[in-house]
Amino acid sequence: MPERYAVTVFNGVTAVRSIDCSMPSAIYSATQQAADFGALPTSFSFKIGQVSPVYGPGHAATGVFNG
């Protein structure tokens, strides 16, 4: 069964982008960041969780990216 992960990027408490990926990493390009924030952010928060085809999303981990 293939792996699946859901990543959500936040600007404060507002979700600005959702990324679905098939490995425990994702690419969030500078172009995407500028589109979501209006400019390249100095930091942003995110959550990532594995998604089961049977049980749905698992418990998400949270983090902060400081560029």
PyMOL commands that set and color helices and strands:
alter all, ss='L'
color gray80, all
select helices_A, chain A and resi 30-37
alter helices_A, ss='H'
color red, helices_A
select strands_A, chain A and resi 5-11+14-21+43-52+56-57+61-66
alter strands_A, ss='S'
color yellow, strands_A
deselect
rebuild
show_as cartoon
